[in-house]
Amino acid sequence: MANPTLTRVPTMAEMAASGEQPEILFWVGCAGSFDQRAQKVTGALVRILNQVGIKFAVLGQEELCTGDPARRAGNEFLFQMMAAQNIATLEGYGVKKIVTACPHCFNTLKNEYPVLGGNYTVLHHTSLIQDLLDSGRLSVEGGLFKGKRITFHDSCYLGRANDIYEAPRAAMAALDAELVEMRSCKSRGMCCGAGGAQMFKEAEPGKEEVNHARTAEALDVKPDYVAVACPFCNTMMSDGVKYADRQDDVRVRDIAELVAEAAGLFG
């Protein structure tokens, strides 16, 4: 299988100038754009989209933050300003379908923009990956992770907020690994500690950091990998694994990274 290279991804402006319309707009998000760790997830998803031949584009410098952190922090005015500008941009390009690797962006675009006039079909990348695997458009090498133990941390905004539990697990099932569930999972999942704009403020007084407690639950099931589907969760669980000094034997990976690696899209 050929290894798709990370060629330059076209912007919506470039496609519009050439009279083209992509099948999907890839909403990269702030983390996927600027955080070095999350950029690797962006790259993995780009490789997957290229491999299956989906015509996609990004907004590039026209993409603002969705406004999720502002709204969670209580600044409704700033949220609505950012949302209005994003909606105007999306409407200007006639965007109909969006995929994003961030559950926070996903939830905001899917559930909160319609009230402001932004109505789109919005997919989280785990749902898209599941569909590509189920349809046979994307194939993975089951032996790469055979015998490995993987536990999945449910993102609050993917799971409890949007009832998406099976898509990431279906993607992991294709890896032929052993999926081991944490004590708190699915609808009873535990937050990584970053939601509600907590990612951007100092921790409040308490006996234990939330991400340390959540990571302890993950380590209890003795995994080789902690799988995540959110850039915030990725940061918090990675920090938790490092706090426990287990970074040498337990890896934190996004679903897109695991699937892209199993599909032979790196190297």
C-alpha positions as CSV (number, residue, x, y, z in Angstrom):
1,M,0.0,0.0,0.0
2,A,1.3,3.4,-0.9
3,N,2.1,5.8,1.9
4,P,0.3,9.1,1.3
5,T,2.6,12.0,1.9
6,L,1.6,15.1,3.8
7,T,1.2,17.3,0.7
8,R,0.0,20.8,1.1
9,V,-3.7,20.7,2.0
10,P,-5.9,23.1,-0.1
11,T,-7.8,25.9,1.5
12,M,-11.5,26.6,0.8
13,A,-10.4,29.9,-0.8
14,E,-8.1,28.1,-3.2
15,M,-10.8,25.7,-4.2
16,A,-13.4,28.4,-4.6
17,A,-10.9,30.3,-6.9
18,S,-10.6,27.3,-9.1
19,G,-14.4,26.6,-9.1
20,E,-14.1,23.5,-7.0
21,Q,-16.1,22.3,-4.0
22,P,-14.7,19.8,-1.5
23,E,-16.8,16.9,-0.2
24,I,-15.8,17.7,3.3
25,L,-14.4,20.7,5.2
26,F,-11.8,19.6,7.7
27,W,-12.2,21.8,10.8
28,V,-8.7,21.6,12.2
29,G,-9.4,23.5,15.5
30,C,-7.0,25.5,17.7
31,A,-5.2,22.5,19.2
32,G,-4.9,20.7,15.9
33,S,-3.4,23.8,14.3
34,F,-1.1,25.1,17.0
35,D,-0.4,22.4,19.6
36,Q,2.6,20.3,18.5
37,R,1.2,17.0,19.9
38,A,-2.3,17.6,18.4
39,Q,-0.6,18.5,15.0
40,K,0.4,14.8,14.7
41,V,-3.3,13.8,15.0
42,T,-4.1,16.4,12.3
43,G,-1.4,14.8,10.1
44,A,-2.8,11.3,10.7
45,L,-6.3,12.3,9.7
46,V,-5.0,14.0,6.6
47,R,-3.2,10.8,5.6
48,I,-6.4,8.9,6.1
49,L,-8.5,11.3,4.0
50,N,-5.8,11.3,1.3
51,Q,-5.6,7.5,1.3
52,V,-9.4,7.0,0.7
53,G,-9.6,9.8,-1.9
54,I,-11.9,12.1,0.0
55,K,-11.8,15.6,-1.5
56,F,-11.4,18.0,1.4
57,A,-10.1,21.4,2.3
58,V,-9.4,23.6,5.3
59,L,-10.2,27.2,6.1
60,G,-6.6,28.0,7.0
61,Q,-6.2,31.5,8.4
62,E,-10.0,32.1,8.0
63,E,-10.7,29.5,10.7
64,L,-11.4,31.1,14.1
65,C,-11.8,29.3,17.4
66,T,-15.4,28.0,17.5
67,G,-15.8,30.0,20.7
68,D,-16.3,26.9,22.9
69,P,-13.8,27.9,25.6
70,A,-15.2,31.4,25.7
71,R,-18.7,30.2,26.3
72,R,-17.7,27.6,28.9
73,A,-15.7,30.3,30.7
74,G,-18.8,32.5,30.7
75,N,-18.0,35.0,28.0
76,E,-21.2,34.6,25.9
77,F,-20.6,37.9,24.0
78,L,-17.2,36.7,22.7
79,F,-18.6,33.3,21.8
80,Q,-21.4,34.8,19.7
81,M,-19.0,37.2,18.0
82,M,-16.7,34.3,17.0
83,A,-19.6,32.0,16.0
84,A,-21.1,34.7,13.8
85,Q,-17.9,35.3,12.0
86,N,-17.3,31.6,11.5
87,I,-20.8,31.0,10.2
88,A,-20.5,33.9,7.8
89,T,-17.3,32.3,6.4
90,L,-18.8,28.8,6.2
91,E,-22.0,30.2,4.5
92,G,-19.8,32.2,2.0
93,Y,-18.2,29.0,0.9
94,G,-21.4,26.9,0.8
95,V,-20.1,24.4,3.3
96,K,-22.5,21.5,4.0
97,K,-20.4,18.8,5.7
98,I,-17.6,19.2,8.3
99,V,-15.3,16.7,10.0
100,T,-13.2,17.6,13.1
101,A,-10.9,15.7,15.4
102,C,-11.9,17.8,18.4
103,P,-15.1,16.9,20.4
104,H,-15.3,20.4,21.7
105,C,-15.4,21.8,18.1
106,F,-17.7,19.0,17.1
107,N,-20.3,19.7,19.9
108,T,-20.2,23.5,19.3
109,L,-20.6,23.2,15.5
110,K,-23.2,20.5,15.6
111,N,-25.4,21.6,18.5
112,E,-24.8,25.3,19.2
113,Y,-24.2,26.9,15.8
114,P,-27.7,26.0,14.5
115,V,-29.3,28.4,16.9
116,L,-27.2,31.2,15.3
117,G,-28.1,30.1,11.8
118,G,-25.2,27.7,11.1
119,N,-26.7,24.3,10.0
120,Y,-24.2,21.7,8.9
121,T,-23.7,17.9,8.9
122,V,-20.9,17.6,11.4
123,L,-18.9,14.4,11.9
124,H,-16.4,13.6,14.6
125,H,-13.4,11.9,13.1
126,T,-14.0,8.6,14.9
127,S,-17.4,8.3,13.2
128,L,-15.9,9.0,9.8
129,I,-13.1,6.5,10.4
130,Q,-15.7,3.8,11.5
131,D,-17.6,4.4,8.3
132,L,-14.5,4.2,6.2
133,L,-13.6,0.9,7.9
134,D,-17.1,-0.6,7.7
135,S,-17.4,0.3,4.0
136,G,-14.1,-1.2,3.1
137,R,-12.7,2.1,1.8
138,L,-10.0,1.9,4.5
139,S,-8.2,-1.3,5.5
140,V,-5.9,-1.9,8.4
141,E,-3.3,-4.6,9.2
142,G,-4.7,-6.4,12.2
143,G,-1.4,-7.9,13.2
144,L,0.3,-4.7,14.1
145,F,-1.5,-4.3,17.4
146,K,-2.4,-8.0,18.0
147,G,-1.8,-9.0,21.6
148,K,-1.7,-5.4,22.7
149,R,-4.0,-4.1,25.4
150,I,-5.8,-0.8,24.6
151,T,-8.1,1.1,26.9
152,F,-10.3,4.0,25.7
153,H,-10.9,7.2,27.5
154,D,-14.3,8.6,26.6
155,S,-14.3,12.3,25.9
156,C,-17.2,14.1,27.8
157,Y,-18.2,16.0,24.7
158,L,-18.1,13.0,22.5
159,G,-19.7,10.5,24.9
160,R,-22.1,11.9,27.4
161,A,-22.8,15.1,25.4
162,N,-23.4,13.4,22.1
163,D,-23.9,9.7,22.9
164,I,-21.0,8.6,20.6
165,Y,-19.5,5.5,22.3
166,E,-19.3,2.8,19.7
167,A,-17.6,4.5,16.8
168,P,-14.1,4.8,18.5
169,R,-14.5,1.3,19.9
170,A,-15.4,-0.1,16.5
171,A,-12.3,1.5,15.1
172,M,-10.2,-0.1,17.8
173,A,-11.9,-3.5,17.2
174,A,-10.5,-3.4,13.6
175,L,-7.0,-3.2,15.1
176,D,-7.4,-6.8,16.5
177,A,-6.1,-5.6,19.9
178,E,-7.6,-6.4,23.2
179,L,-10.0,-3.7,24.3
180,V,-10.0,-3.4,28.1
181,E,-12.5,-1.0,29.7
182,M,-11.8,1.2,32.6
183,R,-14.0,1.1,35.7
184,S,-15.6,4.4,34.7
185,C,-16.4,4.2,31.0
186,K,-19.1,5.1,28.4
187,S,-22.0,7.0,30.1
188,R,-20.3,6.6,33.4
189,G,-17.0,7.9,32.1
190,M,-14.8,10.3,34.0
191,C,-13.7,13.7,32.7
192,C,-9.9,14.1,32.0
193,G,-10.0,17.4,33.9
194,A,-9.8,19.8,30.9
195,G,-13.4,20.3,30.0
196,G,-15.5,23.4,30.7
197,A,-12.5,25.7,29.8
198,Q,-10.5,24.1,32.7
199,M,-7.7,23.5,30.2
200,F,-7.0,27.2,30.3
201,K,-6.9,28.0,34.0
202,E,-5.0,27.0,37.0
203,A,-6.2,24.0,39.0
204,E,-8.5,24.7,41.9
205,P,-7.5,23.6,45.4
206,G,-8.0,19.9,46.1
207,K,-6.3,16.7,47.2
208,E,-5.7,15.3,43.7
209,E,-5.6,16.5,40.1
210,V,-8.5,15.1,38.0
211,N,-6.2,13.8,35.3
212,H,-4.1,12.0,37.8
213,A,-7.2,10.2,39.1
214,R,-8.4,9.4,35.6
215,T,-5.0,8.1,34.5
216,A,-4.8,5.9,37.6
217,E,-8.1,4.2,36.4
218,A,-6.5,3.7,33.0
219,L,-3.3,2.2,34.5
220,D,-5.3,-0.1,36.7
221,V,-6.3,-2.2,33.6
222,K,-2.6,-2.6,32.6
223,P,-2.8,-1.2,29.1
224,D,-0.1,-0.9,26.4
225,Y,-2.0,2.0,24.9
226,V,-4.5,4.6,26.2
227,A,-6.6,5.6,23.3
228,V,-8.2,9.0,23.1
229,A,-10.3,11.0,20.6
230,C,-9.8,14.6,21.8
231,P,-6.7,16.9,21.9
232,F,-7.5,18.0,25.4
233,C,-7.9,14.5,26.7
234,N,-4.6,13.6,24.9
235,T,-2.8,16.3,26.8
236,M,-4.3,15.5,30.2
237,M,-3.8,11.7,29.9
238,S,-0.3,12.1,28.6
239,D,0.6,14.3,31.5
240,G,-1.0,11.8,33.9
241,V,1.0,9.0,32.4
242,K,4.2,11.0,32.8
243,Y,3.2,11.9,36.4
244,A,3.0,8.2,37.1
245,D,6.4,7.7,35.4
246,R,4.9,5.2,33.0
247,Q,5.6,7.0,29.7
248,D,8.1,4.4,28.7
249,D,5.7,1.5,28.7
250,V,2.2,3.1,28.3
251,R,1.6,5.2,25.1
252,V,-1.3,7.7,24.7
253,R,-2.5,7.8,21.1
254,D,-5.5,9.3,19.3
255,I,-7.7,6.9,17.4
256,A,-6.6,8.4,14.1
257,E,-3.0,7.8,14.9
258,L,-3.6,4.1,15.7
259,V,-5.7,3.5,12.6
260,A,-3.3,5.4,10.3
261,E,-0.4,3.4,11.7
262,A,-2.2,0.1,11.3
263,A,-3.2,1.1,7.7
264,G,0.5,1.6,6.9
265,L,0.2,5.3,6.3
266,F,3.4,6.2,8.2
267,G,6.9,5.5,7.2
